[in-house]
Amino acid sequence: MKIVIACDKYKGNMSAMEVCSTIKQAIMDVDNKSDVVISPMADGGEGTTDMLVESLNGNFIDIKVKGPLGNMIDSRFGLIPGNAAVVEMASASGLWLVPVEKRNPMKTTTYGTGQLIKKALDMGCIKIIIGIGGSATNDAGMGMAQALGVRFFDSAGSLLGLGGSEMIKIDKIDISLIHPAVKQCSFYVACDVKNPLFGPEGAAFVYAPQKGADAGMVAELDRGLMHFAAMVKKSISRDVAYIPGAGAAGGLGAGLVAFLGARLKPGTEIMIEATSLEKKIRGSDLVITGEGAMDNQTFYGKSSYGVAITARKYGVAVITINGSVNISYDHIEKEKRDLFDGNFATVNRDMSLDEAIKNGKKLLYAASKELFRFYKAAHEREKSSF
């Protein structure tokens, strides 16, 4: 049998690689003749860089960059096969880098994210995957663009500074000095939200409050985002105002499209492509996927959902092994019920979350071993009936 294991991390417990490796060990202990392929997954959010570097035998590049508040911080990005880089904006411009009392999207900048991209371009990367979750910013990617050589001027002809408050001051945008390698590189942005750049569902109104903005700041940032879009259209003839996902990460989605020609795609799609998962699944007998907690959100772009969609293209059976399953079959939307052939949890009795996490690997191994023993027996009986 050929079995593909493509699980996401169990957040706060095991990495995606640990989950996949534990399930593989359980299968091999039942039948060491099985052909087991592991392909750790992520949805483009936190941990994506680590997962891709680890699973594709890449390496990390450490670099000092400007953090969200402009101070120098340690950051890094990943290099993976194919002359490609993986950047998580949260490692340079993330909310976690700003103390609660200093959170202010009028001041925070994506400049450090641009420095990560610049370093990858300097190293000759021709493909860059960018995860944009967890931002502390609302500058529409101005800082990112400034780090790559884009210049923003006010009405007096002076160069603008950093932060969300600068957007409303833009009078002219000059991209003539942008990093020359941008034209030779393909940019893919892991983006699972559909928010437009501005308006009631835009970056400022929906996300800025959690980044420290009060009502006055939200209104000013929204006007700035609208003005930014108008200046981009006027200066470089790109219309980013109503692109779904433009408002992601405080408008960084719009900035990446405007200045880098980036493509916004669901994170899981990018991960499936980056790991060549479809090729691995083709011709397999069983696909095992899963995550820490399976719930209704699983069916809206999480990695397990993407894996199942891919497996179904080739008629391959799919089961999930999760830390917990918090949704019943009857509560899954009818058109999505047949995606999985079974959903299983590792927790086998009443226990606290702390106990489940402490014994996570042991519980996962035991559940996987029992499930595969059953699957193997059923598979062999099916073969003998022909």
DADAFEN-V633185 format. One record per residue. N is the residue number from 1. SS is DSSP state (2 for helix, 1 for strand, 0 for the rest). OMEGA is omega in degrees with one decimal (none if undefined). Layout:
n = (N | N)
ss = (SS | SS)
omega = (OMEGA | OMEGA)
This chain:
n = (1 | 2 | 3 | 4 | 5 | 6 | 7 | 8 | 9 | 10 | 11 | 12 | 13 | 14 | 15 | 16 | 17 | 18 | 19 | 20 | 21 | 22 | 23 | 24 | 25 | 26 | 27 | 28 | 29 | 30 | 31 | 32 | 33 | 34 | 35 | 36 | 37 | 38 | 39 | 40 | 41 | 42 | 43 | 44 | 45 | 46 | 47 | 48 | 49 | 50 | 51 | 52 | 53 | 54 | 55 | 56 | 57 | 58 | 59 | 60 | 61 | 62 | 63 | 64 | 65 | 66 | 67 | 68 | 69 | 70 | 71 | 72 | 73 | 74 | 75 | 76 | 77 | 78 | 79 | 80 | 81 | 82 | 83 | 84 | 85 | 86 | 87 | 88 | 89 | 90 | 91 | 92 | 93 | 94 | 95 | 96 | 97 | 98 | 99 | 100 | 101 | 102 | 103 | 104 | 105 | 106 | 107 | 108 | 109 | 110 | 111 | 112 | 113 | 114 | 115 | 116 | 117 | 118 | 119 | 120 | 121 | 122 | 123 | 124 | 125 | 126 | 127 | 128 | 129 | 130 | 131 | 132 | 133 | 134 | 135 | 136 | 137 | 138 | 139 | 140 | 141 | 142 | 143 | 144 | 145 | 146 | 147 | 148 | 149 | 150 | 151 | 152 | 153 | 154 | 155 | 156 | 157 | 158 | 159 | 160 | 161 | 162 | 163 | 164 | 165 | 166 | 167 | 168 | 169 | 170 | 171 | 172 | 173 | 174 | 175 | 176 | 177 | 178 | 179 | 180 | 181 | 182 | 183 | 184 | 185 | 186 | 187 | 188 | 189 | 190 | 191 | 192 | 193 | 194 | 195 | 196 | 197 | 198 | 199 | 200 | 201 | 202 | 203 | 204 | 205 | 206 | 207 | 208 | 209 | 210 | 211 | 212 | 213 | 214 | 215 | 216 | 217 | 218 | 219 | 220 | 221 | 222 | 223 | 224 | 225 | 226 | 227 | 228 | 229 | 230 | 231 | 232 | 233 | 234 | 235 | 236 | 237 | 238 | 239 | 240 | 241 | 242 | 243 | 244 | 245 | 246 | 247 | 248 | 249 | 250 | 251 | 252 | 253 | 254 | 255 | 256 | 257 | 258 | 259 | 260 | 261 | 262 | 263 | 264 | 265 | 266 | 267 | 268 | 269 | 270 | 271 | 272 | 273 | 274 | 275 | 276 | 277 | 278 | 279 | 280 | 281 | 282 | 283 | 284 | 285 | 286 | 287 | 288 | 289 | 290 | 291 | 292 | 293 | 294 | 295 | 296 | 297 | 298 | 299 | 300 | 301 | 302 | 303 | 304 | 305 | 306 | 307 | 308 | 309 | 310 | 311 | 312 | 313 | 314 | 315 | 316 | 317 | 318 | 319 | 320 | 321 | 322 | 323 | 324 | 325 | 326 | 327 | 328 | 329 | 330 | 331 | 332 | 333 | 334 | 335 | 336 | 337 | 338 | 339 | 340 | 341 | 342 | 343 | 344 | 345 | 346 | 347 | 348 | 349 | 350 | 351 | 352 | 353 | 354 | 355 | 356 | 357 | 358 | 359 | 360 | 361 | 362 | 363 | 364 | 365 | 366 | 367 | 368 | 369 | 370 | 371 | 372 | 373 | 374 | 375 | 376 | 377 | 378 | 379 | 380 | 381 | 382 | 383 | 384 | 385 | 386)
ss = (0 | 1 | 1 | 1 | 1 | 0 | 0 | 0 | 0 | 1 | 0 | 0 | 0 | 1 | 0 | 2 | 2 | 2 | 2 | 2 | 2 | 2 | 2 | 2 | 2 | 2 | 2 | 2 | 2 | 2 | 0 | 0 | 0 | 0 | 1 | 1 | 1 | 1 | 0 | 0 | 0 | 0 | 0 | 0 | 0 | 0 | 0 | 2 | 2 | 2 | 2 | 2 | 2 | 2 | 2 | 0 | 0 | 0 | 1 | 1 | 1 | 1 | 1 | 1 | 1 | 1 | 0 | 0 | 0 | 0 | 0 | 1 | 1 | 1 | 1 | 1 | 1 | 1 | 1 | 1 | 0 | 0 | 0 | 1 | 1 | 1 | 1 | 1 | 0 | 2 | 2 | 2 | 2 | 1 | 2 | 2 | 2 | 0 | 0 | 2 | 2 | 2 | 0 | 0 | 0 | 0 | 0 | 0 | 0 | 0 | 2 | 2 | 2 | 2 | 2 | 2 | 2 | 2 | 2 | 2 | 2 | 2 | 0 | 0 | 0 | 0 | 1 | 1 | 1 | 1 | 1 | 0 | 0 | 0 | 1 | 0 | 0 | 0 | 0 | 0 | 0 | 2 | 2 | 2 | 2 | 2 | 2 | 0 | 0 | 0 | 1 | 1 | 1 | 0 | 0 | 0 | 0 | 0 | 1 | 0 | 0 | 0 | 0 | 2 | 2 | 2 | 2 | 2 | 2 | 0 | 0 | 1 | 1 | 1 | 0 | 0 | 0 | 0 | 0 | 2 | 2 | 2 | 2 | 2 | 0 | 1 | 1 | 1 | 1 | 1 | 0 | 0 | 0 | 0 | 0 | 0 | 0 | 0 | 0 | 0 | 0 | 0 | 2 | 2 | 2 | 2 | 2 | 2 | 2 | 2 | 2 | 0 | 0 | 0 | 2 | 2 | 2 | 2 | 2 | 2 | 2 | 2 | 2 | 2 | 2 | 2 | 2 | 2 | 2 | 2 | 2 | 2 | 2 | 2 | 2 | 2 | 0 | 0 | 0 | 0 | 0 | 0 | 0 | 0 | 0 | 0 | 0 | 2 | 2 | 2 | 2 | 2 | 2 | 2 | 2 | 2 | 2 | 2 | 2 | 2 | 0 | 0 | 1 | 1 | 1 | 0 | 2 | 2 | 2 | 2 | 2 | 2 | 2 | 2 | 0 | 0 | 2 | 2 | 2 | 2 | 2 | 0 | 0 | 0 | 0 | 1 | 1 | 1 | 1 | 0 | 0 | 0 | 1 | 1 | 0 | 2 | 2 | 2 | 2 | 0 | 0 | 0 | 2 | 2 | 2 | 2 | 2 | 2 | 2 | 2 | 2 | 2 | 2 | 0 | 0 | 0 | 1 | 1 | 1 | 1 | 1 | 1 | 0 | 1 | 1 | 0 | 0 | 0 | 2 | 2 | 2 | 0 | 0 | 2 | 2 | 2 | 2 | 2 | 2 | 0 | 0 | 1 | 1 | 1 | 1 | 0 | 0 | 0 | 0 | 0 | 0 | 0 | 2 | 2 | 2 | 2 | 2 | 2 | 0 | 2 | 2 | 2 | 2 | 2 | 2 | 2 | 2 | 2 | 2 | 2 | 2 | 2 | 2 | 2 | 2 | 2 | 2 | 2 | 2 | 2 | 2 | 2 | 2 | 2 | 0 | 0)
omega = (172.4 | -176.8 | 176.3 | 178.2 | -176.4 | -177.2 | 172.0 | 177.4 | 166.5 | -169.4 | -179.8 | -175.6 | -177.1 | 174.4 | 178.6 | 179.2 | 178.7 | 179.2 | -178.1 | -178.3 | 179.4 | 178.0 | 178.7 | -179.7 | 179.0 | 179.7 | -178.4 | 178.2 | 174.5 | -177.4 | -176.3 | 176.6 | 179.5 | 175.7 | -173.9 | 178.8 | 177.5 | -178.6 | -177.6 | -175.1 | 172.2 | -179.3 | 178.6 | -179.5 | -178.6 | 177.1 | -178.0 | 179.9 | 179.2 | -177.9 | -177.3 | 179.3 | -178.1 | -173.8 | -178.5 | 178.8 | 176.7 | 177.4 | -177.3 | 174.0 | 179.0 | -176.0 | 173.3 | -179.0 | 172.8 | 177.2 | -177.1 | -178.7 | 176.8 | 177.0 | -178.8 | 179.9 | 174.2 | 178.2 | 178.4 | 172.1 | -176.9 | 170.4 | -180.0 | -179.0 | -179.7 | -179.6 | -174.2 | 177.6 | 175.8 | -176.6 | 170.7 | -177.1 | -179.4 | -179.9 | 179.1 | -173.3 | -173.2 | 179.6 | -178.3 | -179.4 | -175.5 | 175.3 | -175.7 | -176.0 | -179.8 | -177.9 | -176.6 | -176.9 | 171.7 | -175.1 | -174.3 | -171.5 | 175.0 | -176.7 | -178.4 | 176.2 | 176.7 | 178.3 | 175.6 | 179.0 | -179.9 | 179.9 | 178.4 | 177.5 | 178.0 | -178.2 | 174.5 | 179.0 | -179.6 | 175.6 | 179.3 | 176.2 | -175.1 | 173.4 | -171.4 | 177.7 | 171.5 | -174.3 | 173.5 | -164.4 | 173.8 | -176.1 | 179.0 | 179.9 | 177.3 | -179.3 | 177.4 | -179.3 | 179.3 | 178.6 | -179.0 | 174.1 | 177.8 | -178.7 | 179.2 | -177.9 | 173.2 | -175.5 | 178.4 | 179.9 | 179.6 | 176.9 | 177.8 | -179.9 | -174.0 | 173.7 | -177.5 | -179.0 | -176.5 | -174.8 | -174.9 | -177.0 | -175.0 | 174.7 | -178.6 | 176.7 | -179.8 | -179.7 | -175.4 | -178.3 | 179.1 | -177.7 | -175.1 | -177.6 | 179.3 | -176.9 | -178.0 | -174.2 | 174.6 | -177.4 | 179.2 | -175.7 | 177.2 | -172.6 | -176.8 | 176.3 | -176.5 | -175.9 | 174.1 | -175.3 | -176.2 | -177.7 | -175.9 | 179.0 | -175.2 | -173.2 | -175.0 | -175.1 | -175.7 | -170.0 | -174.7 | -179.9 | -179.4 | 178.1 | 174.6 | -177.1 | 171.1 | -175.0 | 178.7 | 178.6 | -179.5 | -179.7 | -179.5 | 178.5 | 179.1 | 176.0 | 178.6 | 178.7 | 177.7 | 179.2 | 177.6 | -179.4 | 179.5 | -179.9 | 175.9 | 179.5 | -179.0 | -172.1 | -175.6 | 172.7 | 173.3 | -177.7 | -177.3 | -171.2 | -170.9 | 175.8 | 175.9 | -178.6 | 179.4 | -178.3 | 179.8 | 176.9 | 178.1 | 179.0 | 177.4 | 177.0 | 179.0 | -179.4 | 179.6 | 176.4 | -174.8 | -170.5 | -178.3 | -176.9 | -175.6 | 175.1 | 178.2 | -178.5 | 174.3 | -176.0 | -178.7 | 177.8 | 179.5 | -179.2 | 179.0 | 178.5 | -176.6 | -177.7 | -178.5 | -175.0 | -177.9 | 178.8 | -179.9 | -176.6 | -176.9 | 178.2 | 179.0 | 179.9 | -175.3 | 173.0 | 176.3 | 176.6 | -179.7 | -178.0 | -177.5 | -179.7 | 177.3 | 177.8 | -177.0 | -179.2 | 178.7 | -173.8 | 179.3 | 171.5 | 177.5 | -173.3 | 179.6 | 179.1 | 179.4 | 177.8 | -179.0 | 177.7 | -179.9 | -178.9 | -178.6 | 177.2 | -176.9 | 176.3 | -177.7 | 178.0 | -178.2 | 170.4 | 175.4 | 172.5 | -172.4 | 172.9 | 175.7 | 176.0 | -173.5 | 176.7 | 179.9 | 179.9 | -176.8 | -178.5 | 173.8 | 179.2 | -172.2 | -176.9 | -178.1 | -174.4 | -174.9 | 179.7 | -177.8 | 177.9 | 177.7 | 178.9 | -171.9 | 178.1 | 179.8 | -178.9 | -172.3 | 177.8 | 177.0 | 177.1 | 178.5 | 177.1 | 179.5 | 179.4 | 179.5 | 179.0 | -179.5 | -177.7 | -173.6 | -176.8 | 179.4 | 179.1 | 179.2 | 179.4 | -177.2 | -179.9 | -179.2 | -179.3 | 179.5 | -180.0 | -178.0 | 177.0 | 177.8 | -178.5 | -179.2 | 179.8 | 179.8 | 179.8 | -178.4 | 177.4 | 178.7 | 179.5 | -176.1 | -179.2 | 179.9 | none)
